[in-house]
Amino acid sequence: MPTEVLEAKLQYVIFENPTNHYVVAQFSETKTYHVFIATGMIDGPLEDQIYELNGQYVTHPRYGKQFQIFSAQKKLPNTSEAIVRFLSSDAFPTIGKKTAEDIVDALGEDCLNQIKEDPSCLDSIPKLNHKRKQIIIQGIQDFDGFSQTYAQLMQWGLDQTRITLLQEHYEDVMDVIEKNCFRPYYEIHGFGYKSACKLANGMEIPAKDQRRQDAYMHETIGQIILKTGNTYITLPWLVAYLSQIDQQNIIDSVNRLAQKEIIRLVNDRIYPYHLYEEEQWISSILVSHSIPIDEIEVDTINDKIKAIEFENAITYESMQKQAIFTFFQNSVMLINGGPGTGKTTIVKGILELCQDFYPDANIQLCAPTGRAAKRLARLSCYSAKTIHSLLKWNMEDNTFGMNEDDPIDADFLIVDEFSMVDTHIFAALLKALEPHCRILLIGDENQLESVGPGKVFKDIIDSHLFPIIHLEKIFRQANGSGIVTLANQIRTEQNCTYEDGVTFIEQPTENIIPTLLSITQNYALDAFEILAPMYHGGAGIDQINIAMQNLKNPPAVNKAELHVGATTFRENDKVMLLKNLPDDNVYNGDIGTILAIETKKKEYCVSVDFGENVVDFDSDILYYLKHAYCISIHKSQGSEYPMVICVVDKISARMLNQRLLYTAISRAKKELFIIGQQSLFESSVKTKQRHIRQTSLKQALQHRKAESE
């Protein structure tokens, strides 16, 4: 849609957000007197001020026709009376009405533009000293500085979000950018490499400029870290990876980045600066929390355990008892075990004993995902939060409200599904703990590692510095006991058996989706989840979601739809959230149902029920939501489902390994179907992970412990 340029007077402001300069206001065109509502970015909107608005008319589904402002530039007054009022206003201290009239008389009604273009014209005004000249020049520059900056940044290709980030972080945006347009890339969360390159292109910065080369090197390092899950890469590896670039240029760029403390160079290891610092924080704080405590007598603990066993009609196995004893004898401990090994039973016992031994203590349970936290709360009968929620995460700048200056009020911290916790989030969590807080980390080292960098749980285990209980005995249950058996067989590399709730259905690729439809046609959507390793292919997640949508939620005259590219969202669809939205108390991986879709021309509003609250999405729908009839194995971590249908197909053979498939089948509680090729499954569960993450947390922990002794 083409843009329009309107000259209009701002009549009154309806809404203003001073933090990002977003304004809703009523305007009147100066020539036609047409009154309209406009929305967009205006810094310090002034009523009765004339603006040159650049933008386009759009139709909002709720508020109707509006003018969407891309840029708003204040127009300098151009009549004698208005100019005198302007120059004698508060924006020009010490400049009175008489001086303003003298300027208009000497330079005419075009005086403001003359001063703007050539400030020396003020030399012709009698009795106007240097200081007052500077006040006039600065006042005119300040008058439209924001508008000019905004227009220039948009011309260089930045969107409103990125411009707002710049305005919030820098007092003089253009001054910062002119010195180094890549500076925001390093300093502002959400201002990426591509945005910095747009500025560099607009400013015609040469390709061989060192600032460009350094930013490219930093981006390359960051992308490798993101892809591999490492916390560092080595300089020789980087040189080989960038073989098309002169080796000395790579080394020089890395050294410059290290000198500016944008990366950390330790021997030949290259760390993104924050990851090095976070590994150091974890090692320092975790070792400092490992301190002697006032132990409770063994007989007292034993008596309490017997009472719990009697009250709950259960019997703790010896290793479960050992886990409880260890918890009350140490300030930091770990529990490692697979599905069905009694981790939840141990936590329940610990919580009951804590309430007896420490009735005034604050006990905080948390987990990395919303679903894992809800599951922990349900099984333990104790409140639990996501780690992000506990830390009061601010999505806009990726900071945490709880930290060393404002710590969490907790005497005991229990973290479940700890194998999912990455380096960044664990460092933030530890920094927010009081020194006396005792820590219990619970996980399964055989599950998939965290999405973010690091292998924190594995590194802590391998450091051999903290007491750990490895749970291996399986507590078989009547329903679905074969699932736990199969998980244990995969973990211990035994031959696989498919019984007691586990069914393997041998099918070629082309028959996988028809088989899925046949199995699920009589089940409610909340009774099962389909898991697959990859999105593309004939039996990939995308094709399965299309087929399942047609089966479970076909088009109907009473169901509204929204077509976004090749994707169709429909009322009653099962969808997954792809981003954390802490303000709405919903998080990445939460699954919901589309309640309503409102569309009007090019605008839309999709309302999704996530169980405890409803969230509206009115933009970037594919950024936030994806169909969830079938989800990736990675996205299923931290969840359990009554029935799981796992797709194992030759098209995704390269992705399959022991850790991935172990994670998939251990999501099922009562029933598990595996559809695909059995020979592929049984060879894949013996395939070790091809890439072992490069981290230095284990060494940092051991070094810190040696220093403390």
N, C-alpha and C positions, 0 to 999 in steps of 0.2 A: 504494500500500500504506500503511495507517495506521501512525503511529508509536506506540511504546510507551514508558512510563516505568517503569524498574526501579530499585529500591534494592538495591544489591549491594556486597559487600566484595571489593576487589581482592586475590586470593590471591597471585598472582605474575605477573611480567612475562615474557612469552615473547620479545618483540622490542620495541626502542625506537629510534626515529630522533630523536636530540636536536635535529637541525636544523629539523625541521618538526613535532615533537611527535607523530608517528604512533606508535601503540602497538598491539601485539597482546598481550592479557593474559587470564588466567583469572579469572573472577569467580564469586562464590557469592551468590545472592539471599538477603537477610537474613531474609525470612519463610519461604520454602519450602526454602532451602538448595540450590536447583537450581544445578548447576555448568554454566557455559557459557564459550565463548570469545568475546571481543569485540574489535573493531578500530576504531580512530578516533583522534581527537586528544585527548590528555591531557597537559597540561603538568606535568612532574615527577611522574609516577605514583608513588603511595605504597602499598606493600604493607600490608595490614590496614586500609587506609582505606576508609570507606564512601562510595560515590558514588551520586548520582542520575543515572542514564543515560537519555538521551532518544535513541531511534533505532528500528531495526526489524531483525527477523531476515531474513537473506538466505542464499542457498545459493551458495557459491563452487564453481566447477567442479572445483577441485583439493583444497580443504580442507574442503568440506562446509558444514554449517550454522553460521552465525556471527551474532553481534549486531553490526550496523553502528551505531557511535556517531555521533550528530549533535552531541550536547553531553554533557559529563560535569562535573557539579558536585559538589565535595566536600561532604559533610554534616558539619556541626560535631558533635562528640561531645555526647551528651545524658545521660550517667550521671556520677555524682560521681567515681568512680574514673578514668574516661576523661578527664574534664575536667581533673582535677588533673595527669594525665600530660601532657596536651596543653599546658597553660599553663606547666608546668615544663620543657618540651622546649627544644631549641636554637633554636627559632623565636622564643623569648621570652627573650633574654639578661637576666640579673639577676633574673628572676622564679623564685623557688624554690618548693619543694613547700609550705612553710608559707603563703606568700602566696597560692598557688593555692587551698589549702584555705580560707583566710579569705574569698576571693571566693565560693567555692561556698556556704560557710556563710551569707554575708550575702545573696546574691542567688538562691540555689537552683540546681537543675539546668538551668534555662533561662537561666543567666547569660550564656552566650556570645551568644545571640540578642539579649538585652537590651543588651549592650555594643555589638553591631553596629548596632542600631537607635538607641540613645541612649547614646553614650559617657559622658555626664555621670553615669550611674548609678555609675560607679567612684568618685565623690566620697564615697560613703558608706563606702568601705573605709578603715579607720584605717591610718596610717603608709604610705600609698601616694602617693609624691610625683609631681609633674607628669611627670618624665622617664619613670618606670616606667609611668604611665598611658598615655603616648604609645607606649611599646613594646608594651603589650597591645593598644591600638587598632589600631596599624599591623600587628601580627602577624595579627590576625583579618581585617583587610582584605586582606592579602597572601594569606591562606590560600585564599580562593576568588575572588580577583580575576580570574585567567585564565578560570575557568569562567563567571563572570558576564559578562565581556566577550565570550567566545565565544558564549554563549547570546543576548546582545543583538544581536551582529552577525548571527547566523543569523536572528533574528527580523526584522531589517531586510532580509533577503533575500540576504546574501552566502553563497557556497559555501565549502567547506573550503579550496580553493586560494587564494581571495582573502583569507580570514582568516589563513591561514598567512603570506602575503606581508606582511600588516600586522604580525603578531607578530614576524616576522624583522627588519623594518625599524625598528620603533618600540618604545621601552622602555615607554611608556605610551600604548597605542593610543587609549583613550577620550579622553585629554587632547588628543591630536593631532586627533582627529575632531571633538571638540566645538568646537575653535577654528576649524577649517576642514576639513570632510569632503572637499573636493576636493583637498586637498594630496597624498594618495597618488596621485591621477590624474596629477599632474605629476611625481612623484618616483619612482614604483615601476613598473618594467617589468612588464607583465602585469596591472596594475590599471587597467582601462579606464574610460572615461567612463560607461558604463552602470552599473558597480559604484558609482561615486561618486554617481550619481543615486539609486541605491537607498538609500544612506546619507542623502542629502539629503531624500528622500521620507520615510524613517523618522523623521527628526528634524524633519519638517514645516517645512523651510526654504522661505520664500516664493519664488514664481516670479520676482519682481522683485529678489531678493537679488543684489547685485553678484557674489558668488562664483559663483552659478549662471550668470549672464550671461557672466562671463569664461570659465568652463569650456566653455560652449556655443560661444563664439567660438573658443576654442582648438581644440575638436574639429572645428568646421566648417573651419577653416584646414587642419588635419591631413588631413581627408578629401579636401579639394580637392587637396592636394599628392599624396596617395596615388593619386587618380584620374587626375590630369593628368601626373604625373611631373615637374612643375616643382620647382624648389628655392625659389621664392618666388611670391607673388601680389601684385598691387598693391592699395593701399587703395581707389582708385576702383572697381576691379573687384569687390572684396569688398562695397562699399556697394551696387553695382548687383545683385550676386548675392543679397544679403539685403535686397531692396527693401521687404520687409514690416516691417523693423525700423527704428526711428528712426535717422537717419544719425548724430546726435550720440552716441547710445548706443553705436553701433559704434565710433566714433572713441575715445570714452572707454574702452571695454573694451580696445581694441587698445593704447592708451597705458598702461593699468594693467598689461597683460601684458608690455609692453616694459620698464616700470620694474622689474618683478619678474624680468626676464631669462628669461622663459618663452618669449617670441618675440624676434626681432630686427627692429627697425624702422629701415630705412636709406632716408632720403628717403620715398618712398611705397611702398617695397618691404617686404613682410611675409614674413619667413623663420621657419620653425620654428628655434628657437635652435641646435639641433645641426647643421642643414644649413648655416646661415651659417658656423658655426665650422669645419665640415668642408671647405667650399669654400676657406676661408682656409688651413686646414692643408695641403690639396692644393697650392695655389699656392705656399705658403712652402716646403714640403719638396721639391717637384718642382724648383723653381728652384734650391734650394740643392744638389740632387744634380747639377745641370748644371754640372760643373766640369772644368777641364783635366785630362787624364790623360796618362800616359806612353804615347805612341803606339808601335805596332809598325810597323816599316818596311814600306812597300808591297810591296817585292820579297819580303820574308819571307812576308807573307800570301799573295802570289801563288803562291809555290813550294808552300806548304802546300795551297792550293786545288787546284793541279794534282795533287798527290799524292792528295788525296781523290777527285778525278775519276777518276784511274787505278785506285785501289783499289776504287771502287764502280761503275766502268763508267758514269759519268754525265758530263754536260757542263753546267756552270752557264751560264745565259744572262747577259747583261751586267748587267741590273738585279739579278739574284740575287747576282752577285759584288759589285755596288755595295752591297747590303744587308750583306754580310759585312764589307766594308771599313769601312762606316759604323759597324757595331757595335764594331769594335776601335779606332775613332778617337774615340768619344764615350761619355760616361757615361750618357746617356739617349737612347734612340731609339725610333722607332715603325715598324712594318711594317703597311701597309694593303693588303689584297688579297682578292679573292673566291675561290671554289672553283676549284681547278685551276691556280692561279697560282704554285704552288711554295713556299708558306710553310713547309711541313714540311721540304722539302729544304734550305731555308736554315737552319732551326733545327738540323738534323742536322749541317750543316757547321760552324755556330758552336760547337756542343757539342764536336765533334772538335778544332777549333782551340783552344778554351778549355783542353781537357785537355792539349794540347801546350804552349801558351804559359803557362798558369797551373796547373801540375799539383797544387798544394796548395790551390787555390781551392775554396770551397764554392759550387756552382751549384744554385739552387733553381728548379724548374719548377712552375707552378701554373695553375689554371684555375678559373672561377667555379662549375662544377658537377662532381659526381662523374663523370658520363659524359664530360664534356669532359676532365677530368684523366686518366681511364683511356685515352681515345683519344690524348691527347698522349703519355702514357707508352708506349703501344703503337707509335705512329708514330715517336717519337724514340729509342726504345730506352733511355730514361732515366727514372728515377723521377719522378713528379709527384704533387702533392697538390691537394685543393681549397683555395681561399683560406681558407675557414672552418677547415679542419683545420690548415692551416699556422699560422693565428693562434690556435689552441686556443680556439675559440669556446665560450662557456658559454651554452647555450640558455636556462637558467632566468632569468638576469638580462641576457642579450644583451650580455655583455662579452667581451673577448678576453684570453686569458692572455698573449699576446705583445704587447708595446707598447714605448714608449720606455724604460721601466725594465727591461724584459726582452726585448731585441730578438732578431729572427731571426738565426740564424747563417748568413749568406749574403753572398758577395762579388758574385755575379751573380744577379739575379732576372729570370726570363722568365715573362711572363703571357700565356697564350693565350686566345682568345675574349674579348678585352678589351672588345668592344662591349657585352657583357652585364654589365660591372662598374658598379655604381652609386656614387653619391657617398659614401655611408656606408662601404661596404666598402673603397673605394680609400683613403679617408682613414685608416682603421684599418691598412691594409697599409703605407702610407707611414710612419706613425708607428712601426711596428715594425721599420723598416730602419735599419741602421747608416749613418752619413753617407757611408762609402766605397762602399756597395753600388751597383753599376751596374744599370741598369734597361732591359729590352726589353719593349715592349708590342706585342702582335700582335693584329690584329682586322680586321674588315670593316665599314667605316662604312655600308655599304648594308643591313646586316642590322638586325633589330629592335633598338631600344634596350633598356637594362636594365629589368627589372621595377620596381626601386626608382627613386627620384627621380634626375634628372640625365641628362646626355648627355656623360659624361666623355670618352670617346674622341673624339667630334666636337669638343668644346670644346678639347681639347689640340691636335688637328690644326689647328683654325681659329686658334689663338693664334699659329701660325707661329714658335714659340720653340724647337722641338726638331727635330732632323733626322728626316725621315720618308722612307721608300721606298714609293712607290705601285706595286704590282705589277699590271700590266694584261694582260701576255701570257699566253695560255692554253696550257697544255701538254696537248694533246689525247691521249687514251688510246683504245685499241681498243674497250674496253667502256665504254659510257655517255658517250662524248664529247659527245653531243648535250645532255646535262644541263648541262655546263659552258658550252656554246655558248648555250643558252637563258638561263642565268643572266646571261651577259655581254650578251645582247641586251636583257634586261630592264633591266640596270644602265645601258646606254648608249642605251636607248629606241629600239632598232631593231625591225623587224618580227620577230615570233616564228616560229621554225621548230620542227618536231617530228620529229626523226629521231635515228638512232644511240642508241637506248635510251630515247627519249621518245615516248610515245604519248598522244594526246588522244582521249578517248572522249566524244563529244557525247551527253548524256542530260538529259532533264527531271528535276525533283526526284524524282518518284515512281519513277524507274528507277535512281537512283544506288545505293541499297543492294543491290538485286538484282544490279547489275553488280559491285559490290564483292565480293559473295559468290561470284560466278562466277569472278572473277580469283583470289581467294585460296584457293579450296577445296582446291587441290592443293599449297599452300605451307605449310611449317612456320612456326610463329608467329614464330620469331626471324629469318625470312628477309625480313620486310617490316614496315613501319609505315604506318598510315593517319593522315593529318593532315587536320584540318578547322578552320575559323576560329572556329566557335561551337558551344555545347553544345546549344542548343534547336533545334527545327524537325524536319521530316520527314527531312532528311539531316544532322542535327546529330550531334555527338559522342555524346550519350546514346543516341540511337536506333541509331546504328551499333554502339556497344558491345553493346547488347542483341542485335542481329542476329548479330554476330560471336561472341558468347558461345554463342548457340544453335547456330551452325555448328561452332565449334572446340571447345567444351566443353559439350555438352548435358548435361542432368540424367541421372544414372544411379544405380542402387541402391547402388553402392559409393563414391559421392561425397557427402561431407557438404556441407550448404549452410547459409548464414546469411542470413536475410532482415532487412534493415535499411531500414525505410520501403519505398520502391518499388524498392530495389536488392537484388539477390541475389548474394552472393558464394559461389563454389563452388570446391572443391578443384580445382587445376590452372588456375585463372583467371590471366590475365595482368593484373597490377595495377601502378599507379604510386604512389610515395610522394609525399605532398603537403607534408611538413614535413621540416626538417632534424633528424636524430637523431644528433648527433656521437658520443654515447657508444656507439652501435651501429655507427658508421662507415658510415652510410647517409644520403643527402641528398635534398632536394627534387628530384624528377624522376627518381630511380632507379627502374628497372623490375624487377619480380620476379614470381615464381610462387607462388601459394598452395599450400603443401605439405599443410597439415592444418587442419581446423576442428573444434574441440571445443566442444560446446554442452551446457549442463545448466541447465534452467529458463531464467532470464533472464541467466545468465552465459555468456561465451564466451571462446575463445582462438583467434586466427587466426595461424598461423605462415607467414611469407613468406620464401622463399629469394631473396635479392638477388644471388646469384652467389658472393659471397665469404663471406657469413654469413647466418644465419637470425634473423629478428626476430619476437618474439611481440607481438601486439596484443590486449589484453583489455578495452579501453574506447575510446569515441569513434572507432569504426572509420571512419566517413565523414569524420572530421576528418583522418585519416592516409592513407587509401587510396582510390583510384578505379580503375575498370577502365581498361586501357591497350591494348585492341585498336585503339582510335582515340584519339589525343591531340590537344591543341590545338597550333597552330603555335608559339605562344609557348613551350609546354613542350618543344618539340623542339629549341630552340636549344642549340647546343653538342654536338649528336649527329649521327651519320651512320648510315644504314641501307643495306643492300644494295639494297633496293627501297622506294620511297615511292609511296603512292597518295594524291594530293592532291585533296580535294573542293572544287570551286568552284561554288557554287550561288547562284541569285538571292536566296534567303532571307537570305543573309549578305552581300548586295551592299554594304551600308553599311560593313562592316568591311574590305572588300578594298581594298588599295592596293599600290603598287609594293614597298615595303619588306617587307610581310607575305608576299607571294607569292614574292619573291626568297628570303626566308629559307626558305620551305617547300620550294621545288624544289631549293635548294642542299643540302638534307639527304640527297639521294639520291646513291649512289655509282655504281651500275651500271644501274639501271633506274628509270624514272619514268613513272607513269600519272597523267594529270590527267583527272578525271571531272567533267562538268558542262556548262556552256554556254561555248563557245569565244569568242563575242563578248563575254561578260562578262569572261572572263579577259583578253582582249587590251585591253579598255578599262581594266580595273583595274590592269594592270601599268604603265599610263601615268598613273595617279592618284597624285599626291603625297600624302604624309601630311597629313591635315587639321589636325592640331594640332602646332605646333612648340613644344617644351618651353622654358619660361622658366628660364634659368639665368644665373649670373653668373661661372662659373668662368673662362671665356675672358678676361673683363675683369680678374678677380682675378690671373690668371697674368701678363697684360701689365703690370698695375700693379706687381706684385711684382718683375718683371724690371726695370722702369724704376727702381725704388727701389734695386736691387742694383748698378746701373751708375754 
